[in-house]
Amino acid sequence: MAKKSSIETNNKRRKLAKAYAGKRARLKEIARDRSLPMEERFAAQLKLSELPRNSAPSRIRNRCEVSGRPRAFYRKLKMSRIALREYALNGAVPGMVKSSW
């Protein structure tokens, strides 16, 4: 089980990213638009850098919803390999059986 603080920090980052998504997208669009004057683009870039760091979607870490583990994460299942194995052994995942040969 991951530390509660790291899980909560990640949840906080998700909320911030969702809250600032529109503003961030508008500023990025202005900063990338080559038809606008350089000063306006630079001002948009400065405003973008003033936004909270944790509002950037790239700072969100994929974590297992069961254990909070940050590594060996399956995006499709939103679960780590260890949690998936436990669920499969308990018969909670339909169609998944322990392999043996």
C-alpha positions as CSV (number, residue, x, y, z in Angstrom):
1,M,0.0,0.0,0.0
2,A,1.3,3.4,-1.0
3,K,1.6,6.3,1.5
4,K,-1.7,8.1,2.0
5,S,0.1,11.4,1.5
6,S,1.3,10.5,-2.0
7,I,-2.1,9.3,-3.0
8,E,-3.7,12.5,-1.7
9,T,-1.1,14.6,-3.5
10,N,-1.9,12.9,-6.7
11,N,-5.6,13.4,-6.2
12,K,-5.0,17.1,-5.5
13,R,-3.0,17.3,-8.8
14,R,-6.0,15.7,-10.7
15,K,-8.4,18.3,-9.3
16,L,-6.1,21.2,-10.1
17,A,-5.5,19.9,-13.7
18,K,-9.2,19.6,-14.2
19,A,-9.8,23.1,-12.8
20,Y,-7.1,24.8,-14.9
21,A,-7.6,22.8,-18.1
22,G,-9.5,25.4,-20.0
23,K,-7.4,28.3,-19.0
24,R,-4.2,26.4,-19.8
25,A,-5.5,25.3,-23.2
26,R,-6.4,28.9,-24.1
27,L,-3.0,30.3,-23.1
28,K,-1.2,27.5,-25.0
29,E,-3.2,28.2,-28.1
30,I,-2.3,31.9,-27.9
31,A,1.4,31.1,-27.3
32,R,1.5,28.8,-30.3
33,D,-0.3,31.0,-32.7
34,R,2.3,32.4,-35.1
35,S,0.0,35.0,-36.6
36,L,-0.2,36.9,-33.3
37,P,2.5,39.5,-32.3
38,M,5.5,38.3,-30.4
39,E,4.6,40.4,-27.3
40,E,1.2,38.9,-27.0
41,R,2.5,35.4,-27.3
42,F,5.2,36.1,-24.8
43,A,2.7,37.5,-22.3
44,A,0.6,34.4,-22.7
45,Q,3.7,32.3,-22.0
46,L,4.4,34.3,-18.8
47,K,0.8,33.8,-17.7
48,L,1.1,30.1,-18.4
49,S,4.2,29.9,-16.2
50,E,2.4,31.7,-13.4
51,L,-0.2,28.9,-13.1
52,P,0.3,26.3,-10.3
53,R,2.8,23.7,-11.3
54,N,0.5,20.9,-10.1
55,S,-2.1,22.0,-12.5
56,A,-0.1,20.5,-15.4
57,P,-1.5,17.2,-16.5
58,S,2.0,15.8,-17.0
59,R,2.5,15.9,-13.2
60,I,-0.3,13.4,-12.6
61,R,1.0,9.9,-11.8
62,N,-1.0,6.9,-12.8
63,R,-1.7,4.9,-9.6
64,C,-3.5,1.7,-8.8
65,E,-7.0,2.4,-7.5
66,V,-6.8,-0.6,-5.2
67,S,-3.3,-0.2,-3.6
68,G,-2.1,3.2,-4.8
69,R,1.0,1.6,-6.3
70,P,2.6,3.9,-8.9
71,R,4.5,1.2,-10.9
72,A,3.5,-1.8,-13.0
73,F,0.2,0.0,-13.8
74,Y,-2.3,-1.3,-16.4
75,R,-4.2,1.7,-17.8
76,K,-7.1,-0.3,-19.2
77,L,-7.8,-1.8,-15.8
78,K,-6.5,1.1,-13.6
79,M,-4.8,-1.5,-11.5
80,S,-1.3,-2.6,-10.7
81,R,0.0,-6.1,-11.6
82,I,0.0,-7.2,-8.0
83,A,-3.6,-6.1,-7.3
84,L,-4.7,-7.7,-10.6
85,R,-3.1,-11.0,-9.6
86,E,-4.8,-11.0,-6.2
87,Y,-8.2,-10.2,-7.8
88,A,-7.6,-13.0,-10.4
89,L,-6.7,-15.6,-7.8
90,N,-9.9,-14.7,-5.8
91,G,-11.9,-15.1,-9.0
92,A,-13.0,-11.5,-9.2
93,V,-11.8,-11.0,-12.8
94,P,-14.1,-12.9,-15.2
95,G,-12.2,-15.1,-17.7
96,M,-8.8,-14.8,-16.0
97,V,-7.3,-18.0,-14.5
98,K,-3.9,-18.8,-13.1
99,S,-1.7,-20.2,-15.8
100,S,0.3,-23.3,-15.2
101,W,2.4,-25.5,-17.6
